[in-house]
Amino acid sequence: MTKQASELKPILFVVTSNAVKGATGIPTGFNLAEVTHPLEKLQAAGLQVEYASPLGGAAPLDGLEDMNDPVIARYWADADFRHAIAHTLCLDDVDPSRYSAIFFAGGHGTMWDFPDSVAAQKTIREIDAAGGIVSAVCHGPAALVNARRADGSLLVANKRVAAFTDGEEEEVQSTHVVPFLLASTLNERGAHHQNAANWADNVVVDGRLITGQNPQSAASLGEALRDALLA
């Protein structure tokens, strides 16, 4: 690692604003482990993180997760963290030039508000054009399916990526709940989705695009993002 964390602009963590799984009425939101596990790795290295969502304000949680997980328990008890996720920036108000990287956390809620977010697409495009890193985990890559580079090409075209697999979607009985299958759709956009076994820790780094498969990949994604930023 050659760069100092203090030299770098913050990383923008983006979480969903969507609290319901479409017409089902089933509650959803962002996945807490997919925020806290990468966050721990980045903050331990001295990197700064800010939070945004498509609508801004309080981000809905996709169920309260296992408090036996020491990382989740630590952040859930942290007043600064709780304040930050209750007061996220609105993506429309974000200045992409302020950030060295963008990270999209998952949770099923993302499948409804990430793909067609014009603000998300603009932020991705400008951070990518400035040489920054674009990253996402689990359902977070829903933000990438329609994202384009400054030249108009699809961001994921000819890129190796990881995301929540069709098999994992089937295992959690959500195949007919989500508006589309994420891994299949990424492949339709020209990506090369790298399937691993259900719930395996799987992170794929392809240049300045870093993606992970599921909650089990969140800490490893944080490490990969940290290493790429400090390289």
Accessible surface in RSA format (square Angstrom, percent):
REM  Atomic radii and reference values for relative SASA: ProtOr
REM  Chains: A
REM  Algorithm: Lee & Richards
REM  Probe-radius: 1.40
REM  Slices: 20
REM RES _ NUM      All-atoms   Total-Side   Main-Chain    Non-polar    All polar
REM                ABS   REL    ABS   REL    ABS   REL    ABS   REL    ABS   REL
RES MET A   1   145.75  75.5  73.50  48.6  72.24 172.0  55.61  47.3  90.14 119.4
RES THR A   2   112.34  79.9  86.63  87.8  25.70  61.3  82.17 110.4  30.17  45.6
RES LYS A   3    94.85  46.3  86.81  53.3   8.05  19.2  48.24  43.4  46.62  49.7
RES GLN A   4   109.71  61.3 108.51  79.3   1.19   2.8  29.55  62.9  80.15  60.8
RES ALA A   5    20.56  18.9  10.30  15.9  10.27  23.4  10.30  14.5  10.27  27.2
RES SER A   6   110.08  93.0  67.55  90.1  42.53  98.0  58.43 124.4  51.64  72.3
RES GLU A   7   117.32  67.4  78.09  59.1  39.23  93.4  45.15  87.3  72.17  58.9
RES LEU A   8    36.37  20.3  18.79  13.4  17.58  44.2  20.70  14.5  15.67  42.2
RES LYS A   9   109.00  53.2 101.35  62.2   7.65  18.2  69.97  63.0  39.03  41.6
RES PRO A  10    25.03  18.2  24.85  22.6   0.19   0.7  24.99  20.6   0.04   0.2
RES ILE A  11     0.26   0.1   0.26   0.2   0.00   0.0   0.26   0.2   0.00   0.0
RES LEU A  12     0.00   0.0   0.00   0.0   0.00   0.0   0.00   0.0   0.00   0.0
RES PHE A  13     0.04   0.0   0.04   0.0   0.00   0.0   0.04   0.0   0.00   0.0
RES VAL A  14     0.02   0.0   0.02   0.0   0.00   0.0   0.02   0.0   0.00   0.0
RES VAL A  15     0.00   0.0   0.00   0.0   0.00   0.0   0.00   0.0   0.00   0.0
RES THR A  16     0.00   0.0   0.00   0.0   0.00   0.0   0.00   0.0   0.00   0.0
RES SER A  17    19.87  16.8   5.14   6.9  14.73  33.9   5.47  11.6  14.40  20.2
RES ASN A  18    32.55  22.4  26.64  25.7   5.91  14.2   8.19  19.7  24.37  23.6
RES ALA A  19    45.06  41.4  38.57  59.5   6.49  14.8  38.57  54.3   6.49  17.2
RES VAL A  20    64.20  42.2  62.63  56.7   1.57   3.8  62.63  54.4   1.57   4.3
RES LYS A  21    28.82  14.1  28.82  17.7   0.00   0.0   0.30   0.3  28.52  30.4
RES GLY A  22    33.05  40.8   0.00   N/A  33.05  40.8  21.54  59.1  11.52  25.8
RES ALA A  23   116.60 107.2  68.69 106.0  47.91 109.0  81.17 114.3  35.42  93.8
RES THR A  24    68.11  48.4  31.63  32.1  36.48  86.9  41.53  55.8  26.58  40.2
RES GLY A  25    51.35  63.3   0.00   N/A  51.35  63.3  29.42  80.7  21.93  49.1
RES ILE A  26    78.85  44.9  76.94  57.3   1.91   4.6  78.85  56.8   0.00   0.0
RES PRO A  27   105.42  76.8  96.83  88.3   8.59  31.2  97.98  80.9   7.44  46.2
RES THR A  28     2.49   1.8   0.00   0.0   2.49   5.9   0.38   0.5   2.10   3.2
RES GLY A  29     0.00   0.0   0.00   N/A   0.00   0.0   0.00   0.0   0.00   0.0
RES PHE A  30     0.61   0.3   0.61   0.4   0.00   0.0   0.61   0.4   0.00   0.0
RES ASN A  31    25.27  17.4  25.22  24.4   0.04   0.1   0.04   0.1  25.22  24.4
RES LEU A  32     0.20   0.1   0.20   0.1   0.00   0.0   0.20   0.1   0.00   0.0
RES ALA A  33    11.34  10.4  11.34  17.5   0.00   0.0  11.34  16.0   0.00   0.0
RES GLU A  34     0.84   0.5   0.84   0.6   0.00   0.0   0.00   0.0   0.84   0.7
RES VAL A  35     0.00   0.0   0.00   0.0   0.00   0.0   0.00   0.0   0.00   0.0
RES THR A  36     0.14   0.1   0.14   0.1   0.00   0.0   0.14   0.2   0.00   0.0
RES HIS A  37    36.29  19.8  36.29  25.2   0.00   0.0  26.48  27.3   9.82  11.4
RES PRO A  38     0.19   0.1   0.19   0.2   0.00   0.0   0.19   0.2   0.00   0.0
RES LEU A  39     0.70   0.4   0.70   0.5   0.00   0.0   0.70   0.5   0.00   0.0
RES GLU A  40    43.79  25.1  42.81  32.4   0.98   2.3   7.86  15.2  35.93  29.3
RES LYS A  41    52.84  25.8  51.68  31.7   1.16   2.8   9.85   8.9  42.99  45.8
RES LEU A  42     0.00   0.0   0.00   0.0   0.00   0.0   0.00   0.0   0.00   0.0
RES GLN A  43    77.29  43.2  61.72  45.1  15.57  37.1  18.46  39.3  58.83  44.6
RES ALA A  44    91.09  83.7  45.48  70.2  45.61 103.7  58.62  82.6  32.46  86.0
RES ALA A  45    31.70  29.2   7.67  11.8  24.03  54.7  20.23  28.5  11.48  30.4
RES GLY A  46    37.72  46.5   0.00   N/A  37.72  46.5  29.23  80.2   8.49  19.0
RES LEU A  47     3.62   2.0   1.45   1.0   2.17   5.5   1.81   1.3   1.80   4.9
RES GLN A  48   118.62  66.3 114.08  83.4   4.54  10.8  41.27  87.9  77.35  58.7
RES VAL A  49    20.80  13.7   0.00   0.0  20.80  50.1   0.00   0.0  20.80  56.4
RES GLU A  50    47.81  27.4  45.09  34.1   2.72   6.5  25.94  50.2  21.87  17.9
RES TYR A  51    21.92  10.2  17.00   9.7   4.92  12.8  13.68  10.3   8.25  10.2
RES ALA A  52     0.00   0.0   0.00   0.0   0.00   0.0   0.00   0.0   0.00   0.0
RES SER A  53     0.45   0.4   0.45   0.6   0.00   0.0   0.00   0.0   0.45   0.6
RES PRO A  54    18.26  13.3  10.61   9.7   7.65  27.8  11.36   9.4   6.90  42.9
RES LEU A  55   139.94  77.9 117.25  83.9  22.69  57.0 118.37  83.1  21.57  58.0
RES GLY A  56    15.03  18.5   0.00   N/A  15.03  18.5   4.00  11.0  11.02  24.7
RES GLY A  57    32.92  40.6   0.00   N/A  32.92  40.6  28.10  77.1   4.82  10.8
RES ALA A  58    77.44  71.2  52.74  81.4  24.70  56.2  52.74  74.3  24.70  65.4
RES ALA A  59    14.66  13.5   0.00   0.0  14.66  33.3   0.49   0.7  14.17  37.5
RES PRO A  60    29.13  21.2  17.77  16.2  11.36  41.3  28.97  23.9   0.17   1.0
RES LEU A  61    45.75  25.5  24.57  17.6  21.18  53.2  24.57  17.3  21.18  57.0
RES ASP A  62    41.23  28.9  26.33  26.2  14.89  35.2   2.60   6.1  38.63  38.5
RES GLY A  63    46.99  58.0   0.00   N/A  46.99  58.0  41.30 113.3   5.69  12.8
RES LEU A  64   104.70  58.3  68.98  49.3  35.72  89.8  68.98  48.4  35.72  96.1
RES GLU A  65    42.78  24.6  30.26  22.9  12.52  29.8  30.35  58.7  12.43  10.1
RES ASP A  66    84.58  59.2  70.44  70.1  14.14  33.4  39.49  92.9  45.09  45.0
RES MET A  67    72.98  37.8  56.47  37.4  16.51  39.3  51.26  43.6  21.71  28.8
RES ASN A  68   136.70  94.3 109.51 105.8  27.20  65.5  27.66  66.6 109.05 105.4
RES ASP A  69    32.25  22.6  26.54  26.4   5.71  13.5  13.71  32.3  18.54  18.5
RES PRO A  70   104.33  76.0  94.23  85.9  10.10  36.7 100.69  83.1   3.64  22.6
RES VAL A  71    19.19  12.6  17.86  16.2   1.33   3.2  19.19  16.7   0.00   0.0
RES ILE A  72     4.04   2.3   4.02   3.0   0.02   0.1   4.02   2.9   0.02   0.1
RES ALA A  73    33.88  31.2  27.97  43.2   5.91  13.4  28.93  40.7   4.96  13.1
RES ARG A  74   130.39  54.7 118.64  60.5  11.75  28.0  64.91  88.7  65.48  39.7
RES TYR A  75     5.63   2.6   5.63   3.2   0.00   0.0   5.63   4.2   0.00   0.0
RES TRP A  76    57.70  23.2  55.99  27.1   1.71   4.0  44.15  23.5  13.55  22.0
RES ALA A  77    90.00  82.8  50.13  77.4  39.88  90.7  61.96  87.3  28.04  74.3
RES ASP A  78    54.02  37.8  46.42  46.2   7.60  18.0  13.14  30.9  40.89  40.8
RES ALA A  79    82.11  75.5  66.84 103.1  15.27  34.7  73.47 103.5   8.64  22.9
RES ASP A  80   118.58  83.1 110.92 110.4   7.66  18.1  31.74  74.7  86.84  86.6
RES PHE A  81     9.49   4.7   3.99   2.5   5.50  14.3   8.74   5.3   0.75   2.2
RES ARG A  82    96.45  40.5  92.55  47.2   3.90   9.3  20.21  27.6  76.23  46.2
RES HIS A  83   111.67  61.0 106.11  73.8   5.56  14.2  76.67  79.0  35.00  40.7
RES ALA A  84    25.27  23.2  18.26  28.2   7.01  15.9  24.53  34.5   0.74   2.0
RES ILE A  85    12.43   7.1  11.71   8.7   0.72   1.7  11.71   8.4   0.72   2.0
RES ALA A  86    40.36  37.1  32.02  49.4   8.35  19.0  33.88  47.7   6.48  17.2
RES HIS A  87   111.33  60.8  90.82  63.1  20.51  52.5  65.11  67.1  46.22  53.8
RES THR A  88     7.98   5.7   0.00   0.0   7.98  19.0   0.43   0.6   7.55  11.4
RES LEU A  89    78.11  43.5  74.11  53.0   4.01  10.1  78.11  54.9   0.00   0.0
RES CYS A  90    30.09  22.8  25.55  28.5   4.54  10.7  10.92  27.7  19.17  20.7
RES LEU A  91     3.69   2.1   0.10   0.1   3.59   9.0   0.10   0.1   3.59   9.7
RES ASP A  92   110.06  77.1  78.01  77.6  32.05  75.8  24.38  57.4  85.68  85.4
RES ASP A  93   115.68  81.0  81.82  81.4  33.86  80.1  30.37  71.5  85.31  85.1
RES VAL A  94    15.16  10.0   0.06   0.1  15.11  36.4   4.39   3.8  10.77  29.2
RES ASP A  95    70.47  49.4  63.30  63.0   7.17  17.0  28.42  66.9  42.05  41.9
RES PRO A  96     6.35   4.6   4.51   4.1   1.84   6.7   4.69   3.9   1.66  10.3
RES SER A  97    69.28  58.5  57.49  76.7  11.79  27.2  49.99 106.4  19.29  27.0
RES ARG A  98   106.95  44.9  99.57  50.8   7.37  17.6  45.09  61.6  61.86  37.5
RES TYR A  99    10.72   5.0   1.87   1.1   8.85  23.0   0.06   0.0  10.66  13.1
RES SER A 100    17.03  14.4   8.82  11.8   8.21  18.9  15.14  32.2   1.89   2.6
RES ALA A 101     0.00   0.0   0.00   0.0   0.00   0.0   0.00   0.0   0.00   0.0
RES ILE A 102     0.00   0.0   0.00   0.0   0.00   0.0   0.00   0.0   0.00   0.0
RES PHE A 103     0.11   0.1   0.11   0.1   0.00   0.0   0.11   0.1   0.00   0.0
RES PHE A 104     0.00   0.0   0.00   0.0   0.00   0.0   0.00   0.0   0.00   0.0
RES ALA A 105     0.00   0.0   0.00   0.0   0.00   0.0   0.00   0.0   0.00   0.0
RES GLY A 106     0.00   0.0   0.00   N/A   0.00   0.0   0.00   0.0   0.00   0.0
RES GLY A 107     4.63   5.7   0.00   N/A   4.63   5.7   4.53  12.4   0.10   0.2
RES HIS A 108    19.11  10.4  18.45  12.8   0.66   1.7  10.01  10.3   9.10  10.6
RES GLY A 109     0.00   0.0   0.00   N/A   0.00   0.0   0.00   0.0   0.00   0.0
RES THR A 110     0.00   0.0   0.00   0.0   0.00   0.0   0.00   0.0   0.00   0.0
RES MET A 111     2.00   1.0   0.00   0.0   2.00   4.8   0.00   0.0   2.00   2.7
RES TRP A 112    70.68  28.4  40.54  19.6  30.14  70.8  33.99  18.1  36.68  59.5
RES ASP A 113    31.64  22.2  21.43  21.3  10.22  24.2  26.92  63.3   4.73   4.7
RES PHE A 114     0.23   0.1   0.11   0.1   0.12   0.3   0.11   0.1   0.12   0.3
RES PRO A 115     9.00   6.6   8.94   8.1   0.06   0.2   8.94   7.4   0.06   0.4
RES ASP A 116   114.19  80.0  97.42  97.0  16.77  39.7  37.60  88.5  76.60  76.4
RES SER A 117    16.26  13.7   6.44   8.6   9.82  22.6  12.47  26.6   3.79   5.3
RES VAL A 118   119.15  78.4 114.62 103.8   4.53  10.9 114.62  99.6   4.53  12.3
RES ALA A 119    13.92  12.8   7.51  11.6   6.41  14.6  11.50  16.2   2.42   6.4
RES ALA A 120     0.04   0.0   0.04   0.1   0.00   0.0   0.04   0.1   0.00   0.0
RES GLN A 121    36.80  20.6  36.80  26.9   0.00   0.0   3.04   6.5  33.76  25.6
RES LYS A 122    84.42  41.2  84.27  51.7   0.15   0.4  64.61  58.2  19.81  21.1
RES THR A 123     2.45   1.7   2.45   2.5   0.00   0.0   0.00   0.0   2.45   3.7
RES ILE A 124     0.00   0.0   0.00   0.0   0.00   0.0   0.00   0.0   0.00   0.0
RES ARG A 125    83.96  35.3  83.96  42.8   0.00   0.0  16.38  22.4  67.58  41.0
RES GLU A 126    68.27  39.2  61.77  46.7   6.51  15.5  26.57  51.4  41.71  34.1
RES ILE A 127     2.03   1.2   0.25   0.2   1.78   4.3   2.03   1.5   0.00   0.0
RES ASP A 128    10.37   7.3   8.25   8.2   2.12   5.0   0.00   0.0  10.37  10.3
RES ALA A 129    67.51  62.1  26.47  40.8  41.05  93.4  36.91  52.0  30.60  81.1
RES ALA A 130    86.74  79.8  43.71  67.4  43.04  97.9  56.14  79.1  30.60  81.1
RES GLY A 131    43.58  53.7   0.00   N/A  43.58  53.7  22.60  62.0  20.99  47.0
RES GLY A 132     9.51  11.7   0.00   N/A   9.51  11.7   9.29  25.5   0.22   0.5
RES ILE A 133    12.43   7.1  12.43   9.3   0.00   0.0  12.43   9.0   0.00   0.0
RES VAL A 134     2.05   1.3   2.05   1.9   0.00   0.0   2.05   1.8   0.00   0.0
RES SER A 135     0.00   0.0   0.00   0.0   0.00   0.0   0.00   0.0   0.00   0.0
RES ALA A 136     0.00   0.0   0.00   0.0   0.00   0.0   0.00   0.0   0.00   0.0
RES VAL A 137     0.00   0.0   0.00   0.0   0.00   0.0   0.00   0.0   0.00   0.0
RES CYS A 138     3.92   3.0   3.92   4.4   0.00   0.0   0.00   0.0   3.92   4.2
RES HIS A 139     3.66   2.0   3.66   2.5   0.00   0.0   1.71   1.8   1.95   2.3
RES GLY A 140     0.00   0.0   0.00   N/A   0.00   0.0   0.00   0.0   0.00   0.0
RES PRO A 141     0.19   0.1   0.19   0.2   0.00   0.0   0.19   0.2   0.00   0.0
RES ALA A 142     0.00   0.0   0.00   0.0   0.00   0.0   0.00   0.0   0.00   0.0
RES ALA A 143     0.18   0.2   0.00   0.0   0.18   0.4   0.00   0.0   0.18   0.5
RES LEU A 144     0.33   0.2   0.24   0.2   0.08   0.2   0.24   0.2   0.08   0.2
RES VAL A 145     2.36   1.6   2.36   2.1   0.00   0.0   2.36   2.1   0.00   0.0
RES ASN A 146    40.89  28.2  34.15  33.0   6.74  16.2  14.08  33.9  26.81  25.9
RES ALA A 147     0.04   0.0   0.00   0.0   0.04   0.1   0.00   0.0   0.04   0.1
RES ARG A 148   114.02  47.9 113.05  57.6   0.97   2.3  33.83  46.2  80.19  48.6
RES ARG A 149    57.30  24.1  55.87  28.5   1.44   3.4  24.92  34.1  32.39  19.6
RES ALA A 150    75.67  69.6  42.99  66.4  32.68  74.3  44.30  62.4  31.37  83.1
RES ASP A 151   117.51  82.3  73.88  73.5  43.63 103.2  50.39 118.6  67.12  66.9
RES GLY A 152    36.56  45.1   0.00   N/A  36.56  45.1  29.99  82.3   6.57  14.7
RES SER A 153    48.14  40.7  38.46  51.3   9.69  22.3  42.85  91.2   5.30   7.4
RES LEU A 154    36.26  20.2  32.92  23.6   3.34   8.4  32.92  23.1   3.34   9.0
RES LEU A 155     1.80   1.0   1.80   1.3   0.00   0.0   1.80   1.3   0.00   0.0
RES VAL A 156     0.00   0.0   0.00   0.0   0.00   0.0   0.00   0.0   0.00   0.0
RES ALA A 157    32.79  30.2  24.76  38.2   8.03  18.3  24.76  34.9   8.03  21.3
RES ASN A 158   119.17  82.2 100.62  97.2  18.55  44.7  25.21  60.7  93.96  90.8
RES LYS A 159    40.39  19.7  40.39  24.8   0.00   0.0  14.19  12.8  26.20  27.9
RES ARG A 160   103.93  43.6 103.79  52.9   0.14   0.3  37.70  51.5  66.23  40.1
RES VAL A 161     0.34   0.2   0.34   0.3   0.00   0.0   0.34   0.3   0.00   0.0
RES ALA A 162     0.04   0.0   0.04   0.1   0.00   0.0   0.04   0.1   0.00   0.0
RES ALA A 163     0.00   0.0   0.00   0.0   0.00   0.0   0.00   0.0   0.00   0.0
RES PHE A 164     8.83   4.4   7.06   4.4   1.77   4.6   7.06   4.3   1.77   5.1
RES THR A 165     1.56   1.1   0.96   1.0   0.61   1.5   0.85   1.1   0.71   1.1
RES ASP A 166    47.02  32.9  42.45  42.2   4.57  10.8  26.57  62.5  20.44  20.4
RES GLY A 167    31.31  38.6   0.00   N/A  31.31  38.6  24.51  67.3   6.80  15.2
RES GLU A 168     0.00   0.0   0.00   0.0   0.00   0.0   0.00   0.0   0.00   0.0
RES GLU A 169     2.73   1.6   2.73   2.1   0.00   0.0   1.12   2.2   1.61   1.3
RES GLU A 170   124.04  71.2 116.65  88.2   7.40  17.6  35.96  69.6  88.08  71.9
RES GLU A 171   101.91  58.5  74.31  56.2  27.60  65.7  40.35  78.0  61.56  50.3
RES VAL A 172    62.81  41.3  40.15  36.3  22.66  54.6  47.47  41.2  15.34  41.6
RES GLN A 173   159.32  89.1 133.00  97.2  26.31  62.7  43.19  91.9 116.12  88.1
RES SER A 174     5.11   4.3   5.11   6.8   0.00   0.0   0.03   0.1   5.09   7.1
RES THR A 175    43.05  30.6  33.43  33.9   9.62  22.9  32.33  43.4  10.72  16.2
RES HIS A 176   179.99  98.4 143.56  99.8  36.43  93.2 102.95 106.1  77.04  89.6
RES VAL A 177    39.08  25.7  25.88  23.4  13.20  31.8  26.94  23.4  12.14  32.9
RES VAL A 178    11.95   7.9   0.02   0.0  11.93  28.7   0.02   0.0  11.93  32.4
RES PRO A 179    73.39  53.5  31.27  28.5  42.13 153.1  43.36  35.8  30.03 186.7
RES PHE A 180    49.77  24.9  38.99  24.1  10.79  28.1  49.77  30.2   0.00   0.0
RES LEU A 181    51.91  28.9  47.30  33.8   4.61  11.6  47.30  33.2   4.61  12.4
RES LEU A 182     2.54   1.4   0.42   0.3   2.12   5.3   0.42   0.3   2.12   5.7
RES ALA A 183     4.81   4.4   4.81   7.4   0.00   0.0   4.81   6.8   0.00   0.0
RES SER A 184    38.24  32.3  33.55  44.8   4.69  10.8  20.71  44.1  17.52  24.6
RES THR A 185    14.13  10.1  14.13  14.3   0.00   0.0   7.45  10.0   6.68  10.1
RES LEU A 186     0.18   0.1   0.18   0.1   0.00   0.0   0.18   0.1   0.00   0.0
RES ASN A 187    72.29  49.9  59.08  57.1  13.21  31.8  22.29  53.6  50.00  48.3
RES GLU A 188   132.16  75.9  92.87  70.3  39.29  93.5  45.64  88.3  86.53  70.6
RES ARG A 189    68.62  28.8  63.90  32.6   4.72  11.2  13.05  17.8  55.57  33.7
RES GLY A 190    31.82  39.2   0.00   N/A  31.82  39.2  29.80  81.8   2.01   4.5
RES ALA A 191     5.71   5.2   0.00   0.0   5.71  13.0   0.00   0.0   5.71  15.1
RES HIS A 192    92.83  50.7  88.36  61.4   4.48  11.4  62.91  64.8  29.93  34.8
RES HIS A 193    22.93  12.5   1.89   1.3  21.04  53.8   0.39   0.4  22.54  26.2
RES GLN A 194    59.80  33.4  55.16  40.3   4.65  11.1  15.56  33.1  44.24  33.6
RES ASN A 195   108.05  74.5  76.10  73.5  31.95  76.9  26.96  64.9  81.09  78.4
RES ALA A 196    33.15  30.5  18.42  28.4  14.73  33.5  28.81  40.6   4.34  11.5
RES ALA A 197    76.64  70.5  55.70  86.0  20.94  47.6  68.66  96.7   7.98  21.1
RES ASN A 198    58.78  40.5  39.55  38.2  19.23  46.3  12.50  30.1  46.29  44.7
RES TRP A 199    75.07  30.1  63.39  30.7  11.69  27.4  61.14  32.6  13.94  22.6
RES ALA A 200    33.33  30.6  23.28  35.9  10.05  22.9  33.33  46.9   0.00   0.0
RES ASP A 201    86.68  60.7  54.95  54.7  31.72  75.0  27.57  64.9  59.11  58.9
RES ASN A 202    23.45  16.2  20.12  19.4   3.33   8.0   4.55  11.0  18.90  18.3
RES VAL A 203    40.39  26.6  11.69  10.6  28.70  69.2  11.69  10.2  28.70  77.8
RES VAL A 204     9.63   6.3   6.99   6.3   2.64   6.4   9.63   8.4   0.00   0.0
RES VAL A 205    69.56  45.8  55.36  50.1  14.21  34.2  55.36  48.1  14.21  38.5
RES ASP A 206    28.18  19.7  26.77  26.6   1.41   3.3   1.66   3.9  26.52  26.4
RES GLY A 207    56.29  69.4   0.00   N/A  56.29  69.4  36.79 101.0  19.50  43.7
RES ARG A 208   101.57  42.6  93.38  47.6   8.19  19.5  42.27  57.8  59.30  35.9
RES LEU A 209     3.49   1.9   2.91   2.1   0.57   1.4   2.91   2.0   0.57   1.5
RES ILE A 210     0.14   0.1   0.14   0.1   0.00   0.0   0.14   0.1   0.00   0.0
RES THR A 211     0.16   0.1   0.16   0.2   0.00   0.0   0.01   0.0   0.15   0.2
RES GLY A 212     0.00   0.0   0.00   N/A   0.00   0.0   0.00   0.0   0.00   0.0
RES GLN A 213     0.00   0.0   0.00   0.0   0.00   0.0   0.00   0.0   0.00   0.0
RES ASN A 214     0.00   0.0   0.00   0.0   0.00   0.0   0.00   0.0   0.00   0.0
RES PRO A 215    37.75  27.5  29.25  26.7   8.50  30.9  29.71  24.5   8.04  50.0
RES GLN A 216    90.06  50.4  69.35  50.7  20.71  49.3  39.81  84.7  50.25  38.1
RES SER A 217     0.00   0.0   0.00   0.0   0.00   0.0   0.00   0.0   0.00   0.0
RES ALA A 218     0.08   0.1   0.08   0.1   0.00   0.0   0.08   0.1   0.00   0.0
RES ALA A 219    27.70  25.5  26.51  40.9   1.19   2.7  26.51  37.3   1.19   3.2
RES SER A 220    30.64  25.9  27.07  36.1   3.57   8.2  12.58  26.8  18.06  25.3
RES LEU A 221     0.00   0.0   0.00   0.0   0.00   0.0   0.00   0.0   0.00   0.0
RES GLY A 222     0.00   0.0   0.00   N/A   0.00   0.0   0.00   0.0   0.00   0.0
RES GLU A 223    61.06  35.1  61.06  46.2   0.00   0.0   9.63  18.6  51.42  42.0
RES ALA A 224    20.43  18.8  10.60  16.4   9.82  22.3  17.63  24.8   2.79   7.4
RES LEU A 225     0.13   0.1   0.13   0.1   0.00   0.0   0.13   0.1   0.00   0.0
RES ARG A 226    54.34  22.8  54.34  27.7   0.00   0.0   5.00   6.8  49.34  29.9
RES ASP A 227    58.72  41.1  55.42  55.2   3.31   7.8  24.84  58.5  33.88  33.8
RES ALA A 228    37.13  34.1  15.92  24.6  21.21  48.3  24.66  34.7  12.48  33.0
RES LEU A 229     9.11   5.1   7.29   5.2   1.83   4.6   9.00   6.3   0.11   0.3
RES LEU A 230     9.60   5.3   9.60   6.9   0.00   0.0   9.60   6.7   0.00   0.0
RES ALA A 231    71.80  66.0  47.49  73.3  24.31  55.3  62.20  87.6   9.60  25.4
END  Absolute sums over single chains surface
CHAIN  1 A     9434.3       7088.0       2346.3       5045.9       4388.4
END  Absolute sums over all chains
TOTAL          9434.3       7088.0       2346.3       5045.9       4388.4
